[in-house]
């Protein structure tokens, strides 16, 4: 009786051991029959070339922008900053504004270097069209300043066309003294407002 009971116990123990060993062994994951929501994060699964895709090669520098904690692109210039306004006015960097003397629409010699730089940029990238905006300081009548602003933009346009830029790429508009970038009534503000801006729309 004890022999039977001992044999029976031994058989039960061996049977349980086999079940436990088989139940705990690792089973290969069947990714083909797994829903996409259950697949391991960061892995490209499936057949053929998809599994060998190099994610890093697919991304370009333009796909990753340098953002601060507010989500603002740090690489984009702050067009409202004092430094930007001082250098570019309302122009679109790397294009520069052209500054004028009081009651003048002539392009001074000290403005030609920046104007040539802007022209070279436009020659290099023929896909860019621009708007030249004419501005004046607050002195003078509204009508007079609109006419003076128009003369300023036409002279800048003529200069750029002489550099080889197609006239069809350039639109002009005069704001006269209607849109002062510097609101002060002093010599510095007036000088900064006598300007033609080169803007990429």
NUKE-306796 format. One record per residue (C-alpha): residue number from 1; x, y, z. Coordinates in Angstrom, 3 decimals. Layout:
REM residues N
k  east  north  up
NUM  X  Y  Z
...
REM end
This chain:
REM residues 201
k  east  north  up
1  0.000  0.000  0.000
2  2.830  2.301  0.928
3  4.647  1.336  -2.226
4  1.665  2.252  -4.368
5  1.233  5.529  -2.546
6  4.943  6.319  -2.915
7  4.920  5.568  -6.646
8  1.770  7.588  -7.132
9  3.318  10.526  -5.263
10  6.468  10.270  -7.369
11  4.475  10.242  -10.617
12  2.462  13.273  -9.492
13  5.627  15.162  -8.549
14  7.307  14.405  -11.880
15  4.164  15.365  -13.792
16  3.843  18.657  -11.939
17  7.526  19.365  -12.507
18  7.172  18.860  -16.259
19  4.123  21.134  -16.376
20  5.901  23.849  -14.396
21  9.039  23.703  -16.539
22  7.061  23.923  -19.789
23  4.794  26.659  -18.461
24  7.696  28.900  -17.350
25  9.855  28.589  -20.453
26  10.053  31.751  -22.608
27  7.898  31.796  -25.658
28  9.056  33.741  -28.734
29  6.896  36.794  -29.243
30  4.732  36.670  -32.322
31  4.996  40.277  -33.501
32  3.339  39.558  -36.815
33  0.050  38.797  -35.052
34  0.356  41.530  -32.438
35  -1.558  44.784  -32.764
36  0.543  47.890  -33.286
37  -0.531  49.247  -29.908
38  1.017  46.217  -28.203
39  4.357  46.258  -30.060
40  7.433  47.415  -28.111
41  7.975  51.172  -28.235
42  10.807  52.322  -30.501
43  10.924  49.165  -32.641
44  9.982  48.962  -36.290
45  8.424  45.572  -36.761
46  7.175  43.645  -39.719
47  8.639  41.953  -42.716
48  11.178  42.994  -45.300
49  13.004  46.279  -45.364
50  10.831  47.993  -42.751
51  12.642  46.202  -39.947
52  15.995  47.555  -41.113
53  15.007  51.220  -41.455
54  17.593  53.547  -39.947
55  15.539  56.267  -38.259
56  18.516  58.575  -37.880
57  19.199  58.534  -41.624
58  15.590  59.447  -42.405
59  15.701  62.618  -40.290
60  17.276  65.831  -41.493
61  18.419  68.885  -39.583
62  15.165  70.623  -40.439
63  13.154  67.901  -38.672
64  14.578  68.854  -35.285
65  14.244  72.454  -34.236
66  15.945  74.039  -31.274
67  13.046  74.965  -29.001
68  13.089  76.601  -25.592
69  10.725  75.559  -22.787
70  7.932  77.703  -24.207
71  8.137  75.894  -27.562
72  9.659  78.889  -29.372
73  12.243  78.174  -32.044
74  15.518  79.534  -30.634
75  17.086  79.636  -34.088
76  14.583  82.183  -35.401
77  15.636  85.797  -34.826
78  13.682  87.928  -32.373
79  12.459  90.583  -34.792
80  11.101  92.714  -31.939
81  14.453  93.009  -30.158
82  16.323  96.308  -30.017
83  19.355  94.768  -31.737
84  17.299  93.376  -34.616
85  15.490  96.686  -35.171
86  18.771  98.576  -35.056
87  20.413  96.310  -37.652
88  17.503  95.298  -39.878
89  14.652  97.727  -39.215
90  11.665  95.792  -40.548
91  13.760  94.080  -43.234
92  13.933  90.308  -43.383
93  17.397  89.108  -42.347
94  19.823  88.652  -44.051
95  18.522  91.555  -46.172
96  19.403  95.000  -44.872
97  17.468  98.276  -44.850
98  18.712  101.341  -46.698
99  18.899  104.546  -44.623
100  18.517  108.031  -46.083
101  19.468  111.588  -45.212
102  16.809  114.096  -44.250
103  14.563  115.053  -47.162
104  16.597  112.889  -49.561
105  15.960  109.843  -51.725
106  19.592  109.444  -52.842
107  21.439  106.265  -51.894
108  24.528  107.299  -49.934
109  27.897  105.616  -50.401
110  27.817  104.236  -46.842
111  24.641  102.266  -47.692
112  26.009  100.485  -50.732
113  27.868  97.725  -48.906
114  24.699  96.462  -47.195
115  22.654  96.975  -50.359
116  25.216  94.971  -52.358
117  25.082  92.227  -49.711
118  21.286  92.085  -49.989
119  21.547  92.065  -53.780
120  24.022  89.172  -53.747
121  21.680  87.181  -51.526
122  18.836  87.764  -53.987
123  21.074  86.776  -56.908
124  22.046  83.547  -55.146
125  18.449  82.601  -54.363
126  16.360  83.360  -57.415
127  13.230  81.959  -55.753
128  12.961  84.946  -53.424
129  10.681  87.866  -54.222
130  10.780  90.998  -52.092
131  8.696  93.995  -51.122
132  10.552  97.285  -50.639
133  8.789  99.482  -48.087
134  9.561  103.207  -48.019
135  9.500  105.131  -44.727
136  10.071  108.724  -43.626
137  10.435  110.524  -40.334
138  7.472  112.405  -38.890
139  8.399  115.842  -40.228
140  6.612  117.057  -43.354
141  3.053  116.576  -44.526
142  1.547  113.111  -44.999
143  1.314  113.537  -48.778
144  4.859  114.827  -49.091
145  6.228  111.915  -47.033
146  4.308  109.347  -49.084
147  5.854  110.801  -52.258
148  9.334  110.887  -50.684
149  8.982  107.289  -49.496
150  8.007  106.293  -53.035
151  11.120  107.952  -54.475
152  13.268  106.094  -51.938
153  11.907  102.664  -52.815
154  12.155  103.331  -56.541
155  15.840  104.227  -56.183
156  16.514  101.067  -54.170
157  14.655  99.003  -56.764
158  16.654  100.608  -59.591
159  19.909  99.825  -57.754
160  18.946  96.164  -57.318
161  17.822  95.843  -60.946
162  21.205  97.253  -62.024
163  22.821  94.463  -59.992
164  20.965  91.948  -62.174
165  17.844  91.201  -60.147
166  14.703  90.833  -62.216
167  12.275  93.717  -61.878
168  9.431  91.173  -61.682
169  10.737  89.970  -58.326
170  10.394  93.385  -56.682
171  7.231  95.093  -55.404
172  7.319  98.590  -53.898
173  5.121  100.465  -51.451
174  5.470  103.742  -49.560
175  4.180  104.229  -46.032
176  5.594  107.730  -45.687
177  5.592  108.624  -42.009
178  2.563  106.436  -41.175
179  4.495  103.525  -39.638
180  7.391  104.814  -37.536
181  9.527  102.001  -36.136
182  11.001  104.437  -33.616
183  8.255  106.575  -32.029
184  10.546  109.245  -30.532
185  10.760  112.851  -31.758
186  14.552  113.121  -31.697
187  17.402  112.960  -34.202
188  18.165  109.256  -33.614
189  14.540  108.183  -34.041
190  14.136  110.338  -37.132
191  17.334  108.930  -38.668
192  16.203  105.331  -38.022
193  12.780  106.031  -39.554
194  14.219  107.378  -42.833
195  14.477  103.911  -44.267
196  13.596  101.518  -47.068
197  13.032  97.988  -45.801
198  13.639  94.890  -47.935
199  11.070  92.317  -46.886
200  10.614  88.705  -47.939
201  6.819  88.218  -47.725
REM end
